[in-house]
Amino acid sequence: MSFKITVLCENTVARPGLVGEHGFAAHVETPHGNLLFDTGQGLALIPNAIALKKDLTEVSQVVLSHGHYDHTGGLLAFLGVHGPCEVVAHPQVLRERYWALPDRDEQAPLSIGMPWHESYLTTRGAAFRWVETFHETLPRVFVSGEVPRTTGFEQGDPRMKVRRGQGWEADPFLDDYSLAIKTDRGLVVVLGCAHAGLINILEHVIRCTGESRIHAIMGGTHLGFYPPEHLDHTVKVLRDYDVELLAVSHCTGQAAAARLAAELGDRFAFGHVGFELAVN
């Protein structure tokens, strides 16, 4: 059984004819149907899919990793090309989200949530299927569901906020989802932003699938937003797991990516627009 994952939206491109944007989306091909994991901001999804010859009309479902604009903004454009489609997500994906930037008044953080209201999307064909637990969405393709926070060093990003009454609190990111694909070579884990913590996610999908081998990790790791000691712990655990490939994207950050490249050598890659991973 073969799988192919292609990055359609990401901050960087590696060749002419492709569009980069701050965001993430991946096209996942399986013997039992194709799915789209995230949709980027909405500027790059369609032109990149055309340039990379990925037919979005053949996608059977969309899975959303979490409710930020740079992962969900392209959903409307996708529906315009595809027509009605099932959208798998956590119920909190529609929650208002904010980012407390240092150059803004602390009472006015920047809105970074999904840019479309649920009713606007449903009238254009989004058929939401709310999932809160680990779930097989296609044969051997699993949605992580809510990820338990078990590590001591993955504490989340305190600048990411949600409303609480008249004030703010740290976003718990219950809707932070990843994909786990069970291949003959071990798990392929596709991340959106890994707000739940990269190692928390890996431990969760290993526990739920019963597969301890990790063949590859792709996507955004959010490691560029954490202190150096957080990255130290992460590198150690990745070495312990003997991950064969780490292809980082989007929110990893240049400094963190450089460190990971130095640590992992030929097991490291940049998951730019057009990056492909094919595995049985």
Contacts in CASP RR format, 6 or more apart in sequence:
PFRMAT RR
TARGET T0000
AUTHOR 0000-0000-0000
METHOD contacts of the structure
MODEL  1
MSFKITVLCENTVARPGLVGEHGFAAHVETPHGNLLFDTGQGLALIPNAI
ALKKDLTEVSQVVLSHGHYDHTGGLLAFLGVHGPCEVVAHPQVLRERYWA
LPDRDEQAPLSIGMPWHESYLTTRGAAFRWVETFHETLPRVFVSGEVPRT
TGFEQGDPRMKVRRGQGWEADPFLDDYSLAIKTDRGLVVVLGCAHAGLIN
ILEHVIRCTGESRIHAIMGGTHLGFYPPEHLDHTVKVLRDYDVELLAVSH
CTGQAAAARLAAELGDRFAFGHVGFELAVN
1 30 0 8 1.000
1 31 0 8 1.000
1 139 0 8 1.000
1 140 0 8 1.000
1 183 0 8 1.000
1 184 0 8 1.000
1 280 0 8 1.000
2 31 0 8 1.000
2 278 0 8 1.000
2 279 0 8 1.000
2 280 0 8 1.000
3 28 0 8 1.000
3 29 0 8 1.000
3 30 0 8 1.000
3 140 0 8 1.000
3 141 0 8 1.000
3 181 0 8 1.000
3 183 0 8 1.000
3 188 0 8 1.000
3 278 0 8 1.000
3 279 0 8 1.000
3 280 0 8 1.000
4 28 0 8 1.000
4 29 0 8 1.000
4 276 0 8 1.000
4 277 0 8 1.000
4 278 0 8 1.000
4 279 0 8 1.000
5 26 0 8 1.000
5 27 0 8 1.000
5 28 0 8 1.000
5 29 0 8 1.000
5 181 0 8 1.000
5 188 0 8 1.000
5 190 0 8 1.000
5 218 0 8 1.000
5 276 0 8 1.000
5 277 0 8 1.000
6 26 0 8 1.000
6 27 0 8 1.000
6 29 0 8 1.000
6 52 0 8 1.000
6 54 0 8 1.000
6 274 0 8 1.000
6 275 0 8 1.000
6 276 0 8 1.000
7 24 0 8 1.000
7 25 0 8 1.000
7 26 0 8 1.000
7 218 0 8 1.000
7 219 0 8 1.000
7 249 0 8 1.000
7 271 0 8 1.000
7 272 0 8 1.000
7 273 0 8 1.000
7 274 0 8 1.000
7 275 0 8 1.000
7 276 0 8 1.000
8 25 0 8 1.000
8 26 0 8 1.000
8 27 0 8 1.000
8 36 0 8 1.000
8 44 0 8 1.000
8 45 0 8 1.000
8 48 0 8 1.000
8 49 0 8 1.000
8 52 0 8 1.000
8 54 0 8 1.000
8 273 0 8 1.000
8 274 0 8 1.000
9 20 0 8 1.000
9 21 0 8 1.000
9 23 0 8 1.000
9 24 0 8 1.000
9 25 0 8 1.000
9 38 0 8 1.000
9 39 0 8 1.000
9 40 0 8 1.000
9 41 0 8 1.000
9 42 0 8 1.000
9 44 0 8 1.000
9 45 0 8 1.000
9 48 0 8 1.000
9 273 0 8 1.000
10 20 0 8 1.000
10 21 0 8 1.000
10 23 0 8 1.000
10 24 0 8 1.000
10 25 0 8 1.000
10 249 0 8 1.000
10 250 0 8 1.000
10 271 0 8 1.000
10 272 0 8 1.000
10 273 0 8 1.000
10 275 0 8 1.000
11 20 0 8 1.000
11 21 0 8 1.000
11 22 0 8 1.000
11 23 0 8 1.000
11 249 0 8 1.000
11 250 0 8 1.000
12 20 0 8 1.000
12 270 0 8 1.000
12 271 0 8 1.000
12 272 0 8 1.000
12 273 0 8 1.000
13 19 0 8 1.000
13 20 0 8 1.000
13 272 0 8 1.000
13 273 0 8 1.000
13 274 0 8 1.000
14 270 0 8 1.000
14 272 0 8 1.000
14 273 0 8 1.000
14 274 0 8 1.000
14 275 0 8 1.000
15 274 0 8 1.000
17 51 0 8 1.000
18 44 0 8 1.000
18 47 0 8 1.000
18 48 0 8 1.000
18 51 0 8 1.000
18 52 0 8 1.000
18 273 0 8 1.000
18 274 0 8 1.000
19 43 0 8 1.000
19 44 0 8 1.000
19 47 0 8 1.000
19 48 0 8 1.000
19 273 0 8 1.000
20 44 0 8 1.000
20 48 0 8 1.000
20 273 0 8 1.000
21 40 0 8 1.000
21 41 0 8 1.000
21 42 0 8 1.000
21 43 0 8 1.000
21 44 0 8 1.000
21 70 0 8 1.000
22 41 0 8 1.000
22 70 0 8 1.000
22 250 0 8 1.000
23 38 0 8 1.000
23 40 0 8 1.000
23 41 0 8 1.000
23 70 0 8 1.000
23 71 0 8 1.000
23 250 0 8 1.000
24 38 0 8 1.000
24 40 0 8 1.000
24 65 0 8 1.000
24 70 0 8 1.000
24 71 0 8 1.000
24 192 0 8 1.000
24 193 0 8 1.000
24 219 0 8 1.000
24 220 0 8 1.000
24 249 0 8 1.000
24 250 0 8 1.000
24 251 0 8 1.000
25 36 0 8 1.000
25 37 0 8 1.000
25 38 0 8 1.000
25 39 0 8 1.000
25 40 0 8 1.000
25 45 0 8 1.000
25 71 0 8 1.000
25 74 0 8 1.000
26 36 0 8 1.000
26 37 0 8 1.000
26 38 0 8 1.000
26 190 0 8 1.000
26 218 0 8 1.000
26 219 0 8 1.000
27 34 0 8 1.000
27 36 0 8 1.000
27 37 0 8 1.000
27 49 0 8 1.000
27 52 0 8 1.000
27 54 0 8 1.000
27 56 0 8 1.000
27 59 0 8 1.000
28 34 0 8 1.000
28 35 0 8 1.000
28 36 0 8 1.000
28 37 0 8 1.000
28 141 0 8 1.000
28 179 0 8 1.000
28 181 0 8 1.000
28 190 0 8 1.000
30 138 0 8 1.000
30 139 0 8 1.000
30 140 0 8 1.000
30 141 0 8 1.000
30 181 0 8 1.000
31 139 0 8 1.000
32 138 0 8 1.000
32 139 0 8 1.000
33 58 0 8 1.000
33 60 0 8 1.000
33 138 0 8 1.000
34 58 0 8 1.000
34 59 0 8 1.000
34 60 0 8 1.000
35 59 0 8 1.000
35 60 0 8 1.000
35 61 0 8 1.000
35 62 0 8 1.000
35 63 0 8 1.000
35 137 0 8 1.000
35 138 0 8 1.000
35 141 0 8 1.000
36 56 0 8 1.000
36 59 0 8 1.000
36 61 0 8 1.000
36 62 0 8 1.000
36 63 0 8 1.000
36 78 0 8 1.000
37 62 0 8 1.000
37 63 0 8 1.000
37 65 0 8 1.000
37 179 0 8 1.000
37 190 0 8 1.000
37 192 0 8 1.000
38 63 0 8 1.000
38 64 0 8 1.000
38 65 0 8 1.000
38 71 0 8 1.000
38 72 0 8 1.000
38 192 0 8 1.000
39 45 0 8 1.000
39 62 0 8 1.000
39 64 0 8 1.000
39 71 0 8 1.000
39 72 0 8 1.000
39 73 0 8 1.000
39 74 0 8 1.000
39 75 0 8 1.000
39 77 0 8 1.000
39 78 0 8 1.000
40 70 0 8 1.000
40 71 0 8 1.000
40 72 0 8 1.000
40 73 0 8 1.000
40 74 0 8 1.000
41 69 0 8 1.000
41 70 0 8 1.000
41 73 0 8 1.000
41 74 0 8 1.000
42 73 0 8 1.000
42 74 0 8 1.000
42 76 0 8 1.000
42 77 0 8 1.000
44 273 0 8 1.000
45 56 0 8 1.000
45 74 0 8 1.000
45 77 0 8 1.000
45 78 0 8 1.000
46 56 0 8 1.000
46 77 0 8 1.000
46 78 0 8 1.000
46 81 0 8 1.000
48 273 0 8 1.000
48 274 0 8 1.000
49 55 0 8 1.000
49 56 0 8 1.000
52 274 0 8 1.000
56 78 0 8 1.000
56 81 0 8 1.000
56 82 0 8 1.000
57 81 0 8 1.000
57 82 0 8 1.000
59 78 0 8 1.000
59 82 0 8 1.000
59 85 0 8 1.000
60 85 0 8 1.000
60 86 0 8 1.000
60 138 0 8 1.000
61 85 0 8 1.000
61 86 0 8 1.000
61 87 0 8 1.000
61 88 0 8 1.000
61 137 0 8 1.000
61 138 0 8 1.000
62 75 0 8 1.000
62 78 0 8 1.000
62 85 0 8 1.000
62 86 0 8 1.000
62 87 0 8 1.000
62 88 0 8 1.000
63 87 0 8 1.000
63 88 0 8 1.000
63 89 0 8 1.000
63 137 0 8 1.000
63 143 0 8 1.000
63 177 0 8 1.000
63 179 0 8 1.000
64 71 0 8 1.000
64 72 0 8 1.000
64 75 0 8 1.000
64 87 0 8 1.000
64 88 0 8 1.000
64 89 0 8 1.000
64 93 0 8 1.000
64 175 0 8 1.000
64 177 0 8 1.000
65 71 0 8 1.000
65 176 0 8 1.000
65 177 0 8 1.000
65 178 0 8 1.000
65 191 0 8 1.000
65 192 0 8 1.000
65 193 0 8 1.000
66 90 0 8 1.000
66 93 0 8 1.000
66 173 0 8 1.000
66 175 0 8 1.000
66 176 0 8 1.000
66 177 0 8 1.000
66 192 0 8 1.000
66 193 0 8 1.000
66 195 0 8 1.000
67 89 0 8 1.000
67 92 0 8 1.000
67 93 0 8 1.000
67 94 0 8 1.000
67 95 0 8 1.000
67 97 0 8 1.000
67 113 0 8 1.000
67 114 0 8 1.000
67 175 0 8 1.000
68 97 0 8 1.000
68 112 0 8 1.000
68 113 0 8 1.000
68 114 0 8 1.000
68 193 0 8 1.000
69 112 0 8 1.000
69 113 0 8 1.000
69 114 0 8 1.000
69 115 0 8 1.000
70 112 0 8 1.000
70 250 0 8 1.000
71 192 0 8 1.000
71 193 0 8 1.000
72 93 0 8 1.000
72 113 0 8 1.000
72 114 0 8 1.000
72 115 0 8 1.000
72 116 0 8 1.000
73 114 0 8 1.000
73 115 0 8 1.000
73 116 0 8 1.000
75 87 0 8 1.000
75 114 0 8 1.000
75 116 0 8 1.000
75 121 0 8 1.000
75 126 0 8 1.000
76 116 0 8 1.000
76 120 0 8 1.000
76 121 0 8 1.000
76 124 0 8 1.000
78 85 0 8 1.000
79 85 0 8 1.000
79 121 0 8 1.000
79 124 0 8 1.000
79 125 0 8 1.000
79 126 0 8 1.000
80 124 0 8 1.000
83 124 0 8 1.000
83 125 0 8 1.000
84 125 0 8 1.000
84 126 0 8 1.000
84 127 0 8 1.000
85 125 0 8 1.000
85 126 0 8 1.000
85 127 0 8 1.000
86 127 0 8 1.000
86 129 0 8 1.000
87 121 0 8 1.000
87 126 0 8 1.000
87 127 0 8 1.000
87 128 0 8 1.000
87 129 0 8 1.000
88 129 0 8 1.000
88 131 0 8 1.000
88 135 0 8 1.000
88 137 0 8 1.000
88 143 0 8 1.000
89 128 0 8 1.000
89 129 0 8 1.000
89 130 0 8 1.000
89 131 0 8 1.000
89 175 0 8 1.000
89 177 0 8 1.000
90 130 0 8 1.000
90 131 0 8 1.000
90 132 0 8 1.000
90 145 0 8 1.000
90 146 0 8 1.000
90 174 0 8 1.000
90 175 0 8 1.000
90 177 0 8 1.000
91 130 0 8 1.000
91 132 0 8 1.000
91 175 0 8 1.000
92 174 0 8 1.000
92 175 0 8 1.000
93 114 0 8 1.000
93 175 0 8 1.000
94 114 0 8 1.000
94 117 0 8 1.000
94 118 0 8 1.000
95 113 0 8 1.000
95 162 0 8 1.000
95 175 0 8 1.000
96 111 0 8 1.000
96 113 0 8 1.000
96 162 0 8 1.000
96 163 0 8 1.000
97 111 0 8 1.000
97 112 0 8 1.000
97 113 0 8 1.000
97 114 0 8 1.000
97 160 0 8 1.000
97 161 0 8 1.000
97 162 0 8 1.000
97 171 0 8 1.000
98 109 0 8 1.000
98 110 0 8 1.000
98 111 0 8 1.000
98 112 0 8 1.000
98 113 0 8 1.000
98 160 0 8 1.000
98 161 0 8 1.000
98 162 0 8 1.000
98 163 0 8 1.000
98 168 0 8 1.000
99 109 0 8 1.000
99 110 0 8 1.000
99 112 0 8 1.000
99 159 0 8 1.000
99 160 0 8 1.000
99 161 0 8 1.000
100 106 0 8 1.000
100 109 0 8 1.000
100 110 0 8 1.000
100 158 0 8 1.000
100 159 0 8 1.000
100 160 0 8 1.000
100 161 0 8 1.000
100 168 0 8 1.000
101 109 0 8 1.000
101 110 0 8 1.000
101 159 0 8 1.000
104 110 0 8 1.000
109 161 0 8 1.000
109 168 0 8 1.000
118 126 0 8 1.000
118 128 0 8 1.000
121 128 0 8 1.000
122 128 0 8 1.000
131 137 0 8 1.000
131 143 0 8 1.000
131 145 0 8 1.000
132 145 0 8 1.000
132 146 0 8 1.000
132 174 0 8 1.000
133 145 0 8 1.000
133 146 0 8 1.000
134 142 0 8 1.000
134 143 0 8 1.000
134 144 0 8 1.000
134 145 0 8 1.000
134 204 0 8 1.000
134 205 0 8 1.000
134 208 0 8 1.000
135 142 0 8 1.000
135 143 0 8 1.000
135 145 0 8 1.000
136 142 0 8 1.000
137 143 0 8 1.000
140 181 0 8 1.000
140 182 0 8 1.000
140 183 0 8 1.000
141 179 0 8 1.000
141 180 0 8 1.000
141 181 0 8 1.000
141 182 0 8 1.000
142 179 0 8 1.000
142 180 0 8 1.000
142 181 0 8 1.000
142 182 0 8 1.000
142 205 0 8 1.000
142 208 0 8 1.000
142 209 0 8 1.000
143 177 0 8 1.000
143 178 0 8 1.000
143 179 0 8 1.000
144 177 0 8 1.000
144 178 0 8 1.000
144 179 0 8 1.000
144 180 0 8 1.000
144 196 0 8 1.000
144 201 0 8 1.000
144 204 0 8 1.000
144 205 0 8 1.000
144 208 0 8 1.000
145 177 0 8 1.000
146 174 0 8 1.000
146 175 0 8 1.000
147 176 0 8 1.000
147 178 0 8 1.000
147 196 0 8 1.000
147 197 0 8 1.000
147 200 0 8 1.000
147 201 0 8 1.000
147 204 0 8 1.000
148 200 0 8 1.000
148 204 0 8 1.000
149 196 0 8 1.000
149 197 0 8 1.000
149 200 0 8 1.000
150 200 0 8 1.000
150 203 0 8 1.000
151 197 0 8 1.000
151 199 0 8 1.000
151 200 0 8 1.000
151 203 0 8 1.000
151 233 0 8 1.000
153 229 0 8 1.000
153 230 0 8 1.000
153 233 0 8 1.000
154 196 0 8 1.000
154 197 0 8 1.000
154 198 0 8 1.000
154 199 0 8 1.000
154 200 0 8 1.000
154 230 0 8 1.000
156 170 0 8 1.000
156 173 0 8 1.000
156 195 0 8 1.000
156 197 0 8 1.000
156 226 0 8 1.000
157 170 0 8 1.000
157 195 0 8 1.000
157 222 0 8 1.000
157 225 0 8 1.000
157 226 0 8 1.000
158 170 0 8 1.000
159 225 0 8 1.000
160 170 0 8 1.000
160 171 0 8 1.000
160 173 0 8 1.000
160 195 0 8 1.000
161 168 0 8 1.000
161 169 0 8 1.000
161 170 0 8 1.000
161 171 0 8 1.000
162 168 0 8 1.000
162 169 0 8 1.000
162 170 0 8 1.000
162 171 0 8 1.000
162 172 0 8 1.000
171 195 0 8 1.000
173 195 0 8 1.000
173 196 0 8 1.000
176 192 0 8 1.000
176 193 0 8 1.000
176 194 0 8 1.000
176 195 0 8 1.000
176 196 0 8 1.000
176 197 0 8 1.000
177 192 0 8 1.000
178 189 0 8 1.000
178 190 0 8 1.000
178 191 0 8 1.000
178 192 0 8 1.000
178 194 0 8 1.000
178 196 0 8 1.000
178 201 0 8 1.000
178 205 0 8 1.000
179 189 0 8 1.000
179 190 0 8 1.000
180 187 0 8 1.000
180 188 0 8 1.000
180 189 0 8 1.000
180 190 0 8 1.000
180 205 0 8 1.000
180 208 0 8 1.000
180 209 0 8 1.000
181 187 0 8 1.000
181 188 0 8 1.000
181 189 0 8 1.000
181 190 0 8 1.000
181 279 0 8 1.000
182 209 0 8 1.000
182 211 0 8 1.000
183 215 0 8 1.000
183 279 0 8 1.000
183 280 0 8 1.000
184 279 0 8 1.000
184 280 0 8 1.000
185 213 0 8 1.000
185 215 0 8 1.000
185 244 0 8 1.000
185 279 0 8 1.000
185 280 0 8 1.000
186 211 0 8 1.000
186 213 0 8 1.000
186 214 0 8 1.000
186 215 0 8 1.000
187 205 0 8 1.000
187 206 0 8 1.000
187 209 0 8 1.000
187 211 0 8 1.000
187 213 0 8 1.000
187 214 0 8 1.000
187 215 0 8 1.000
188 215 0 8 1.000
188 216 0 8 1.000
188 217 0 8 1.000
188 218 0 8 1.000
188 277 0 8 1.000
188 279 0 8 1.000
189 201 0 8 1.000
189 202 0 8 1.000
189 205 0 8 1.000
189 214 0 8 1.000
189 216 0 8 1.000
189 217 0 8 1.000
189 218 0 8 1.000
190 218 0 8 1.000
190 219 0 8 1.000
191 198 0 8 1.000
191 201 0 8 1.000
191 217 0 8 1.000
191 218 0 8 1.000
191 219 0 8 1.000
191 220 0 8 1.000
191 221 0 8 1.000
192 219 0 8 1.000
192 220 0 8 1.000
192 250 0 8 1.000
193 220 0 8 1.000
193 221 0 8 1.000
193 222 0 8 1.000
193 250 0 8 1.000
193 251 0 8 1.000
194 201 0 8 1.000
194 219 0 8 1.000
194 220 0 8 1.000
194 221 0 8 1.000
194 222 0 8 1.000
194 223 0 8 1.000
195 222 0 8 1.000
196 204 0 8 1.000
197 222 0 8 1.000
198 217 0 8 1.000
198 221 0 8 1.000
198 222 0 8 1.000
198 223 0 8 1.000
198 234 0 8 1.000
199 233 0 8 1.000
199 234 0 8 1.000
199 237 0 8 1.000
202 214 0 8 1.000
202 217 0 8 1.000
202 237 0 8 1.000
202 241 0 8 1.000
206 212 0 8 1.000
206 214 0 8 1.000
214 241 0 8 1.000
214 242 0 8 1.000
214 243 0 8 1.000
214 244 0 8 1.000
215 243 0 8 1.000
215 244 0 8 1.000
215 245 0 8 1.000
215 279 0 8 1.000
216 243 0 8 1.000
216 244 0 8 1.000
216 245 0 8 1.000
216 246 0 8 1.000
216 247 0 8 1.000
216 277 0 8 1.000
216 279 0 8 1.000
217 243 0 8 1.000
217 245 0 8 1.000
217 246 0 8 1.000
217 247 0 8 1.000
218 247 0 8 1.000
218 249 0 8 1.000
218 271 0 8 1.000
218 275 0 8 1.000
218 277 0 8 1.000
219 247 0 8 1.000
219 248 0 8 1.000
219 249 0 8 1.000
219 250 0 8 1.000
219 252 0 8 1.000
219 271 0 8 1.000
220 248 0 8 1.000
220 249 0 8 1.000
220 250 0 8 1.000
220 251 0 8 1.000
220 252 0 8 1.000
221 234 0 8 1.000
221 248 0 8 1.000
221 251 0 8 1.000
221 252 0 8 1.000
221 256 0 8 1.000
222 251 0 8 1.000
222 252 0 8 1.000
223 230 0 8 1.000
223 231 0 8 1.000
223 234 0 8 1.000
223 248 0 8 1.000
223 252 0 8 1.000
223 253 0 8 1.000
223 256 0 8 1.000
223 260 0 8 1.000
224 231 0 8 1.000
224 251 0 8 1.000
224 252 0 8 1.000
224 253 0 8 1.000
224 255 0 8 1.000
224 256 0 8 1.000
225 251 0 8 1.000
231 256 0 8 1.000
231 259 0 8 1.000
231 260 0 8 1.000
235 259 0 8 1.000
235 260 0 8 1.000
235 263 0 8 1.000
238 246 0 8 1.000
238 264 0 8 1.000
239 263 0 8 1.000
243 264 0 8 1.000
243 267 0 8 1.000
244 267 0 8 1.000
245 267 0 8 1.000
245 268 0 8 1.000
245 269 0 8 1.000
245 277 0 8 1.000
246 260 0 8 1.000
246 264 0 8 1.000
246 267 0 8 1.000
246 268 0 8 1.000
246 269 0 8 1.000
247 268 0 8 1.000
247 269 0 8 1.000
247 270 0 8 1.000
247 271 0 8 1.000
247 275 0 8 1.000
247 277 0 8 1.000
248 256 0 8 1.000
248 257 0 8 1.000
248 260 0 8 1.000
248 268 0 8 1.000
248 269 0 8 1.000
248 270 0 8 1.000
248 271 0 8 1.000
249 270 0 8 1.000
249 271 0 8 1.000
249 272 0 8 1.000
249 275 0 8 1.000
252 260 0 8 1.000
257 270 0 8 1.000
260 268 0 8 1.000
261 268 0 8 1.000
269 275 0 8 1.000
END
